[in-house]
Amino acid sequence: MSDSPSTAQNNKMLAKKISRILAQREKQTIILSDAPLTPAAVLLPIYEKEGEYYILFTKRTQKVEHHKGQISFPGGARHEHDRDLKDTALRETFEEIGVRPEDVTILGELDNMSTLTSNFLITPFVGIIPYPYEFIINEDEIEELVEVPLSALADERNYREEVYIIEGAPNMGRVFEYNGRVIWGATARILKQFLDLVFGEGSDSNYSKS
């Protein structure tokens, strides 16, 4: 599956921008609890559709062990046979939504981010994927795909912060809401960091290809 010349050029420009920003910063590890953490990885997939950039999320089924019904990035826990965490992110993405590893251009990593309830330490990888694409959904794990334009995610009307209590302690949560879809938890924290880094104040990036 190949992109049109214009799509390929625009994706290349965005990829170069994101790669440079992620390469220039010192990666950190953000741990929010004292519990033992299991290594995990996710892919933040970006693609161009009808002149605008989108991020692809998954809505998890009620059958999965962790984060039932939540909107998240494709990914999961590291397996023993994974060569590294990038391999984990690509394997899990293929298993969940059918995107082949060779079709993903990895641009870099965001901060390692711990979860509060499932005790994972997530390494997020940012990648460009082709579009349109013949996604193959694992119906045991994924209820549906959720695509959200970057412009909507950057709109402050679709973002809020709220305090919630976990295990008796208050925590400041980041929440994105778009068309009735709510993105929260570690996924929202990862997303907020990505948006701030690449499309935040002072950035010369656009959400569309124009």
Summary of the structure (lengths in Angstrom):
residues: 210
radius of gyration: 16.4
end to end distance: 23.6
largest distance: 53.9
contacts: 626
relative contact order: 0.21
helix: 28%
strand: 36%
